[in-house]
């Protein structure tokens, strides 16, 4: 068994009531597993205290029989919800009016009597690019944008290419985007359309921070081109399902609740999250939908917190309830 597997099993079996020395040993194993380095002994103690709180939260949640998802003591377990939101999520200003775009767009709704498959998973068609990691930058909107565009280029143009998130951070500010503070895929698609395309990830590599001047090469033909932007009718999950099934993956946004950072598996839902456009604080990519073994309809969603997070970088969310505003800010490009 791999050392990483042993460490994770120890974490999962840890009770918050066990001997403090055992907790110290498991915390050290967790630090090693996730490459955690703290500047001072005081910071290490502070982080361990937060980690213990996360362990207790995971234990309580996973012991319940009335929940549809599990949590795990993952790499974010030593961060408070407030710290996590500040470093990984969009701020309120960036998510305002998420269903609107500045220069006009098409709106798409499901046609009457449209027959849809019971389940869709675009990964099976080899058009979903790898899970990326945004790091400590609220640039989720750029990964939602590039991931969706990468899928549509693969589906409609047979072009498999990884596109530049950093170009969007550096260059798309005029379209009401705010770099590491947040932005919207619909507005990013507009930037790409009017800019004439997007460079590749290799040509314009990701740095995960603001402040650099826009430096894309406008003398070359850019691979990631967009002819138009389509917004799916807000609050209409039937139309969103139809878009995912018949058009391809869709960029969506939702409100991340405090426990979501520790998501591990299952169909996520929360009674406390909002359902309006201004509630959203994280953009992702809907790549499918289905029904779980217990009969719960779900969305299959690709995240941008690395492949080690959640279910190999993906998660499922309850479908049919506009859970956490998942159907309020949905768009896809025309390539």
C-alpha positions in Angstrom: 0.0 0.0 0.0 1.3 3.5 -0.9 2.4 5.8 1.9 -0.2 8.3 0.8 -2.9 5.7 1.1 -1.8 4.8 4.6 -1.8 8.4 5.7 -5.2 9.0 4.2 -6.6 5.9 6.0 -5.2 7.2 9.3 -6.9 10.5 8.8 -10.2 9.0 7.9 -10.2 6.7 10.9 -9.0 9.4 13.3 -11.5 10.3 16.1 -11.4 13.8 17.5 -11.5 12.2 21.0 -8.3 10.1 20.6 -5.0 10.8 22.4 -3.4 14.1 21.6 -0.2 12.4 20.7 -1.9 10.3 18.1 -3.6 13.4 16.6 -0.2 15.1 16.4 1.2 12.1 14.5 -1.7 12.0 12.1 -1.4 15.8 11.6 2.2 15.4 10.7 1.3 12.6 8.2 -1.3 14.9 6.7 1.2 17.7 6.4 3.6 15.4 4.6 0.9 14.1 2.3 -0.1 17.6 1.2 3.3 19.3 1.3 2.3 21.7 4.0 5.1 24.0 5.3 4.5 26.6 7.9 6.8 29.5 8.6 6.7 29.4 12.4 5.9 26.9 15.2 3.0 29.3 16.2 1.5 29.1 12.7 1.8 25.3 12.8 -0.1 25.1 16.1 -2.7 27.5 14.7 -3.1 25.4 11.5 -3.4 22.2 13.5 -6.2 23.7 15.6 -8.1 24.5 12.4 -7.3 21.0 11.1 -8.8 19.4 14.2 -11.9 21.4 13.7 -12.1 20.1 10.2 -11.6 16.6 11.3 -14.5 16.9 13.8 -16.7 18.4 11.1 -15.9 15.5 8.7 -16.6 12.9 11.4 -19.9 14.4 12.4 -21.1 14.8 8.8 -20.0 11.3 7.6 -21.6 9.7 10.6 -25.1 11.0 9.5 -27.4 8.8 7.6 -29.5 11.7 6.2 -26.9 13.2 3.8 -26.1 12.4 0.2 -22.4 13.2 0.1 -19.3 12.6 2.1 -16.5 15.0 3.3 -12.8 14.3 3.6 -9.8 15.8 5.5 -8.3 17.2 2.3 -5.6 19.8 1.5 -8.0 22.6 2.6 -8.5 21.2 6.1 -6.1 23.7 7.7 -7.9 26.7 6.3 -10.9 28.5 7.9 -13.9 29.0 5.6 -13.2 32.7 5.5 -9.6 32.2 4.4 -10.6 29.8 1.8 -13.2 32.1 0.4 -10.8 35.0 0.3 -8.1 33.0 -1.6 -10.1 30.7 -3.9 -13.6 32.2 -4.5 -14.9 35.3 -6.4 -15.7 38.4 -4.5 -19.3 39.9 -4.5 -18.5 42.6 -7.0 -17.2 40.2 -9.6 -20.4 38.0 -9.5 -23.0 40.8 -9.8 -25.4 40.4 -12.7 -23.9 37.1 -13.7 -26.6 36.3 -16.2 -26.0 39.4 -18.3 -23.3 40.2 -20.9 -22.2 43.6 -22.0 -22.5 43.5 -25.7 -25.5 41.4 -26.4 -25.9 37.6 -26.8 -28.2 34.8 -27.7 -30.4 33.2 -25.1 -31.1 29.5 -25.4 -34.0 27.5 -24.1 -35.1 23.9 -24.4 -37.5 23.3 -27.3 -40.9 21.7 -26.6 -41.0 17.9 -26.9 -37.2 17.6 -27.0 -36.2 14.1 -26.0 -33.1 13.9 -23.9 -31.0 11.0 -22.7 -31.4 9.9 -19.0 -27.7 10.6 -18.5 -24.8 12.4 -20.1 -21.1 12.2 -19.4 -19.0 14.1 -22.0 -15.8 12.6 -20.5 -16.8 9.3 -22.3 -16.5 11.1 -25.6 -12.9 12.3 -24.9 -13.8 16.0 -25.3 -13.2 17.1 -21.6 -9.7 18.3 -20.9 -7.8 17.5 -17.8 -8.6 18.9 -14.4 -6.5 22.0 -13.7 -5.6 23.8 -10.5 -6.3 27.5 -10.1 -4.3 27.8 -6.9 -4.7 30.7 -4.5 -6.4 33.0 -7.0 -10.1 33.6 -7.5 -9.6 32.8 -11.2 -12.2 30.0 -11.3 -14.0 31.9 -14.1 -11.0 31.6 -16.4 -10.9 27.8 -15.9 -14.6 27.5 -16.4 -14.2 29.5 -19.6 -11.2 27.6 -21.0 -12.5 24.2 -20.0 -15.8 24.8 -21.8 -14.1 26.3 -24.8 -11.6 23.4 -24.9 -14.5 20.9 -24.9 -16.4 22.7 -27.7 -13.3 23.0 -29.9 -12.7 19.2 -29.4 -16.4 18.4 -30.1 -17.0 20.7 -33.1 -13.5 21.3 -34.6 -11.8 18.1 -33.5 -9.1 20.3 -32.0 -7.6 19.2 -28.6 -5.8 22.1 -27.1 -5.2 23.6 -23.7 -5.9 27.3 -23.6 -4.5 30.1 -21.5 -6.2 31.2 -18.3 -3.5 33.7 -17.6 -4.4 35.7 -20.8 -7.9 36.1 -19.4 -6.6 37.3 -16.1 -4.3 39.8 -17.7 -6.3 40.9 -20.7 -10.1 40.6 -20.1 -10.6 43.4 -17.6 -12.4 45.6 -20.0 -15.2 43.1 -20.1 -16.0 43.6 -16.4 -13.7 40.8 -15.2 -11.4 41.2 -12.2 -8.5 38.7 -12.5 -8.0 36.9 -9.2 -11.0 38.7 -7.7 -13.4 37.0 -10.1 -15.2 37.3 -13.4 -17.8 35.6 -15.5 -17.4 33.0 -18.3 -20.0 34.8 -20.5 -18.0 38.0 -20.4 -14.8 36.0 -20.9 -16.3 34.4 -24.0 -17.1 37.9 -25.3 -13.5 39.0 -24.7 -12.2 36.0 -26.7 -14.7 36.7 -29.5 -13.7 40.4 -29.9 -10.0 39.7 -29.3 -9.9 37.1 -32.1 -9.0 34.1 -30.0 -7.1 32.8 -27.0 -3.5 31.6 -26.8 -2.5 28.2 -25.6 -1.5 27.4 -22.1 2.1 26.8 -23.2 2.3 30.1 -25.1 0.8 32.1 -22.3 1.4 30.0 -19.1 -0.5 30.3 -15.9 1.0 32.3 -13.0 -2.1 32.5 -10.8 -1.7 36.2 -9.9 -2.8 39.6 -10.9 -0.6 42.6 -11.9 1.0 41.6 -15.2 0.3 43.6 -18.3 -1.5 42.0 -21.2 1.1 40.4 -23.4 -0.6 38.0 -25.8 0.9 37.7 -29.3 -1.7 39.4 -31.6 0.4 38.9 -34.7 -0.4 35.2 -34.8 -3.5 33.2 -35.5 -5.0 32.4 -32.1 -6.3 28.9 -31.6 -9.2 29.4 -29.2 -11.7 31.4 -31.3 -15.3 32.1 -30.4 -18.0 33.2 -32.9 -20.6 33.9 -30.4 -21.9 33.5 -26.8 -25.1 31.8 -25.7 -26.7 32.2 -22.3 -29.0 29.4 -21.2 -32.3 30.7 -19.8 -31.8 31.4 -16.1 -33.5 29.2 -13.5 -34.4 26.7 -16.1 -32.7 23.4 -15.4 -34.5 21.6 -18.2 -33.0 24.0 -20.6 -29.6 23.6 -19.0 -29.9 19.8 -19.3 -30.9 20.2 -22.9 -27.9 22.4 -23.6 -25.5 19.9 -21.9 -27.0 17.0 -23.8 -27.2 18.6 -27.2 -24.7 21.4 -27.4 -21.9 20.1 -25.1 -20.4 21.1 -21.7 -21.7 24.4 -20.2 -20.0 27.0 -18.0 -22.0 27.4 -14.8 -21.6 29.2 -11.5 -22.9 28.5 -8.0 -22.5 29.5 -4.3 -19.8 27.6 -2.4 -20.8 26.8 1.1 -18.3 26.4 4.0 -18.2 22.6 4.0 -17.9 22.3 0.2 -14.1 22.8 0.3 -14.0 19.4 2.1 -16.3 17.6 -0.4 -15.2 14.0 -1.2 -18.0 12.1 -3.0 -21.7 11.8 -3.5 -24.4 14.3 -4.6 -23.8 17.6 -2.9 -26.7 19.8 -1.6 -27.2 22.4 1.1 -30.3 23.9 2.7 -28.4 27.1 3.3 -27.1 28.3 0.0 -28.7 31.0 -2.2 -30.5 30.7 -5.4 -30.0 34.1 -7.1 -27.4 35.3 -9.5 -25.7 37.6 -6.9 -25.2 34.6 -4.6 -22.7 32.8 -6.8 -19.0 32.9 -6.0 -17.5 30.1 -8.0 -17.5 29.2 -11.7 -17.1 25.6 -13.0 -18.0 23.4 -16.0 -21.1 21.1 -16.2 -20.0 18.1 -18.3 -23.0 15.9 -17.7 -25.9 14.8 -15.6 -27.6 11.6 -14.4 -29.4 9.9 -11.5 -27.6 8.4 -8.5 -28.2 4.8 -7.3 -30.7 6.1 -4.7 -32.6 8.0 -7.3 -31.2 11.5 -6.8 -30.9 13.6 -10.0 -27.5 15.3 -10.2 -25.2 17.5 -12.3 -21.7 16.2 -13.1 -19.3 19.1 -12.7 -15.6 19.6 -13.3 -13.9 21.8 -10.8 -10.6 23.7 -10.9 -9.0 22.7 -7.5 -6.8 20.0 -8.9 -7.4 16.3 -9.6 -6.7 15.3 -5.9 -9.8 17.2 -4.7 -13.2 15.6 -4.6 -13.9 12.8 -7.0 -10.8 13.0 -9.1 -11.4 16.8 -9.4 -15.1 16.4 -10.1 -18.3 16.7 -8.0 -22.0 16.0 -8.3 -24.7 18.4 -7.3 -28.4 17.9 -6.8 -30.3 18.6 -10.0 -33.8 20.1 -10.3 -33.8 22.5 -7.3 -31.5 25.2 -8.6 -29.2 24.1 -5.9 -26.9 26.9 -4.8 -28.0 28.9 -7.9 -26.4 26.4 -10.3 -28.9 27.3 -13.1 -28.7 31.1 -12.9 -25.4 31.8 -14.7 -25.0 29.3 -17.5 -23.3 30.0 -20.9 -21.5 28.3 -23.7 -19.5 29.4 -26.8 -20.3 29.0 -30.4 -17.1 27.9 -32.2 
